Amino acid sequence: MSTSRTATIERRTRETEIAVELDLGGGEVAPATGIGFFDHMLELLGRHARIGLVVRATGDLETGGHHTVEDVGIAFGQALDAALGDRAGIRRYGHAVLPMDETLAECAVDISGRPFCRFDAEIPPVTIAGFEAELTEEFFRAVAANAKLTVHLATRCGSNTHHLIEACFKAFARALREAIAVDPDEDGVPSTKGTLN
């Protein structure tokens, strides 16, 4: 397998300019999107997935955070896809059940090459520091589609919106960390088809 496992993605539209630097081996975690709560979520995603993640984003925040959050998800997903290369030598599957006070979130990830995201979390429609709660689902859908992941993400219980969203990001990060990990017993692509693209 490749020892690099890094990628840099730049995405420019009339609504946003995004740059993502990703290192699956770890490194600096430094998000700057102009949306404070989203930066906090990206920071803990990087920390709990044990990846290096630098994000620079500017966007039309006067219309809300939707374009910025979705486009960061797209760019992060594309970077993850590129950094994984042919997927040789990875564990492929990851799963996490994560408690956060009264909240319990669960995430299962398959680096399958088949984009799918089932998001089953009831999050109250509020805004936290410029981040609309509904953007949680938009972010994970964008990541799954562009990294070609199968993602099942749900909350089993919870009432605090901050906790619900944070538990989703942490559960995803922990599941991703397991799935992208190098498997010393796997010397090829973990699929009977011989490909995960």
C-alpha positions in Angstrom: 0.0 0.0 0.0 1.1 3.6 -0.5 2.9 5.1 2.5 1.8 8.7 1.7 -2.0 8.6 2.4 -2.2 12.4 2.0 -4.3 14.6 -0.3 -4.9 18.3 -1.0 -8.2 19.4 -2.5 -9.2 22.9 -3.6 -12.8 23.6 -4.6 -14.0 27.0 -5.9 -17.5 28.0 -6.8 -19.3 31.3 -7.0 -20.5 30.6 -3.5 -17.4 29.2 -1.7 -13.6 28.7 -1.8 -12.4 25.6 0.0 -9.0 24.1 0.6 -8.5 20.9 2.5 -5.2 19.2 3.4 -5.6 15.7 4.7 -3.1 13.3 6.2 -4.4 9.9 7.3 -1.3 9.3 9.3 -2.0 12.2 11.6 -0.8 15.8 11.9 -2.1 19.3 12.4 -5.8 19.8 12.9 -6.7 23.4 12.0 -10.2 24.2 10.6 -11.1 27.8 9.7 -14.5 28.0 8.0 -16.0 31.2 9.5 -18.5 29.1 11.4 -17.4 28.7 15.0 -19.4 25.6 15.9 -18.5 23.9 12.6 -14.8 24.5 13.3 -15.3 22.9 16.7 -16.9 19.8 15.0 -14.1 19.5 12.4 -11.5 19.9 15.1 -12.9 17.0 17.1 -13.4 15.0 13.9 -9.7 15.3 13.2 -8.7 14.6 16.8 -10.9 11.5 17.2 -10.1 10.1 13.7 -6.4 10.7 14.4 -6.0 12.4 11.0 -4.3 15.6 10.0 -7.0 18.0 8.8 -6.4 21.6 7.7 -9.5 23.3 6.3 -9.6 26.9 4.9 -13.0 28.0 3.8 -14.6 31.3 2.8 -18.2 31.5 1.6 -21.4 33.4 1.4 -22.2 33.2 5.1 -24.6 36.1 4.9 -27.0 33.6 3.3 -26.3 31.1 6.0 -23.8 28.2 6.5 -25.3 25.7 4.0 -23.0 26.3 1.1 -19.9 26.4 3.2 -20.7 23.3 5.2 -21.8 21.2 2.2 -18.8 22.3 0.1 -16.4 21.5 3.0 -18.0 18.0 3.1 -17.5 17.6 -0.6 -13.9 18.6 -0.5 -13.1 16.6 2.6 -14.8 13.5 1.0 -12.7 14.0 -2.2 -9.6 14.3 -0.1 -10.4 11.2 1.8 -11.1 9.3 -1.5 -7.7 10.5 -2.9 -5.7 9.8 0.3 -7.1 6.2 0.4 -5.8 5.5 -3.1 -6.7 1.9 -4.1 -7.7 1.0 -0.6 -5.1 -1.8 -0.3 -4.1 -2.8 3.2 -7.0 -1.0 5.1 -9.4 -2.5 7.6 -12.3 -1.2 5.5 -15.0 -1.4 8.2 -15.4 0.7 11.3 -18.0 1.0 14.0 -18.4 3.1 17.1 -21.1 3.6 19.8 -20.4 6.9 21.5 -21.9 8.2 24.7 -22.0 12.0 25.5 -23.8 12.7 28.7 -27.5 12.0 28.0 -26.8 11.4 24.3 -25.8 8.1 22.6 -24.8 8.0 18.9 -23.8 5.1 16.7 -21.9 5.0 13.4 -20.9 2.3 11.1 -18.6 3.0 8.1 -17.7 0.8 5.1 -15.1 2.1 2.7 -17.1 0.3 0.1 -16.8 2.4 -3.1 -20.6 2.6 -3.0 -21.8 6.0 -1.7 -24.7 5.8 0.7 -25.6 7.7 3.9 -28.4 6.8 6.2 -28.8 9.5 8.8 -31.2 8.7 11.5 -30.8 11.4 14.1 -33.6 13.6 15.5 -31.9 16.9 16.0 -33.9 20.0 17.0 -33.9 22.7 14.3 -31.8 25.3 16.0 -28.7 27.3 15.1 -25.6 27.1 17.3 -22.9 29.8 16.6 -23.9 30.1 12.9 -24.3 26.4 12.4 -27.9 25.3 11.6 -28.5 21.8 13.1 -29.9 20.5 9.8 -26.5 21.0 8.2 -25.2 18.0 10.2 -26.9 15.6 7.8 -25.9 17.7 4.8 -22.2 17.4 5.8 -22.2 13.6 6.3 -24.1 13.1 3.0 -21.6 15.1 1.1 -18.7 13.3 2.7 -20.2 9.8 2.0 -21.0 10.7 -1.6 -17.5 12.1 -2.4 -15.4 9.6 -0.4 -17.6 6.7 -1.7 -18.4 5.5 1.8 -21.4 3.6 3.1 -22.3 5.4 6.3 -25.0 4.6 8.9 -25.2 7.3 11.5 -27.9 7.5 14.2 -28.7 8.8 17.7 -30.3 6.4 20.0 -31.3 9.0 22.6 -30.5 12.6 23.6 -32.0 16.0 24.2 -29.2 18.6 24.1 -28.7 19.8 20.5 -25.0 20.5 21.0 -24.5 17.0 22.5 -26.5 15.3 19.7 -24.4 16.9 16.9 -21.1 16.5 18.7 -21.8 12.8 19.4 -22.6 12.3 15.7 -19.2 13.8 14.6 -17.3 11.9 17.3 -19.0 8.6 16.4 -18.2 9.1 12.8 -14.6 10.0 13.6 -14.1 6.9 15.7 -15.7 4.6 13.1 -13.6 6.2 10.3 -10.4 5.9 12.4 -11.0 2.1 12.6 -12.0 1.8 8.9 -8.9 3.7 7.5 -6.5 1.9 9.8 -3.7 -0.2 8.3 -4.5 -3.9 8.7 -1.2 -5.8 9.1 -2.9 -9.0 8.0 -4.2 -7.5 4.8 -1.8 -7.2 1.9 -4.3 -6.4 -0.8 -7.7 -4.7 -1.3 -10.1 -6.1 1.3 -12.7 -7.3 -1.2 -13.3 -10.5 -3.1 -13.8 -8.3 -6.2 -10.3 -7.0 -5.9 -11.4 -3.4 -6.0 -13.2 -0.9 -3.8 -13.5 1.9 -6.4 
